[in-house]
């Protein structure tokens, strides 16, 4: 059952990372990183990470390409220094 930001986190994915599941495929993650205090990161789940990576390149938005990990991610940075992370869905993760 999806939670709300008013309640306890739905998941503690790793040290310093908590997550609330708001709806299927929609959530908010908060990562404690004192060195980046005052800067934001948003993580957006996309259905096809490779397609999105290609569309960004075609639009003139440079990036390092999808990276492996717990989930495949594509990290971007906006002109103000905020981080935008596109993530592929985790197979078998129940939300």
Beta strands, then each sheet from edge to edge (+ up, - down):
strand 1: 11-14
strand 2: 17-23
strand 3: 26-31
strand 4: 41-46
strand 5: 73-77
strand 6: 83-88
sheet 1: 1+ 2- 3+
sheet 2: 4+ 6+ 5-
end
